[in-house]
Amino acid sequence: MVNAFKDFITETGMMMMFLSSSLRLLFVKPNRFSEVIKHMEFIGNKSVGIISLTSLFTGLALSFQVYLGFKIINAVNMVGPTVALGITRELGPVLTGLIVAARAGGAMAARLGTMRVNEQIDALDVMGINTRQYLIAPRIAAAILCMPMLTAIFDFIAMVGSYFLVVHLVELDEAIFLQKIRETLEMRHIMEGLIKSAVFGLVFGLICTFRGFYTTGGAKGVGEATNRGVVMSMVLIIVLDYFLTNIIRLYYIIQGVG
């Protein structure tokens, strides 16, 4: 137990140094902006389909469950704002983080791990190319930039699903549904989810690139690095969500808006 804790502290320290040294290289010449755009296309654009599908059915399922619960206490008019707050503040950033970490984070770890065991990273070092600047920093930056945009898409499509179920399937009043959301949902609630999603992008980008970059043990090691990177990212996203919620809540209280 003590050794496991020491290993955890050591590894966390190594990750922080890895992150610091990598992100600092984003602002050092030669400029790697084109690499950031390339990875944004992979992380963001290629995740839009799966994010759209999952968000639509999340909105439908959550709205139906909330409707059934509120029907018991005759408060169905509150289905819209309850779903809107739940999606924008919690489910949007968390589910987007989990899905993108599994899809893009796993692919990043596998790609870097394969390059490591095939000695392609060593070859780049020999050629004088800074591998952290070329391979790591653009991936982490792309993950941070893409996550808020994907979360915004998730929020919008989930609310479209909620609107469809509430207005067209259970036939509640459309005007009340929209009016209650306008009265309850504020820009700070949406921003709260977007800020969380950027942090989640940083987390899975860091963990998956770190695992991939330091892969050892051949093909088996690539599989293990990918698996450990994805699992650790998903667990940390859920754990961090709780702490981020409380930190943001504390900020609102200090600002007098909570």
Salt bridges, closest charged atoms under 4 A:
GLU11 OE1 - ARG211 NH2 2.85
GLU35 OE1 - LYS38 NZ 3.18
GLU35 OE1 - HIS39 NE2 3.76
GLU90 OE2 - LYS196 NZ 2.88
ASP122 OD1 - ARG116 NH1 3.11
GLU186 OE1 - ARG188 NE 2.80
GLU192 OE1 - ARG89 NE 3.43
GLU192 OE2 - LYS196 NZ 3.94
ASP241 OD1 - LYS196 NZ 3.08
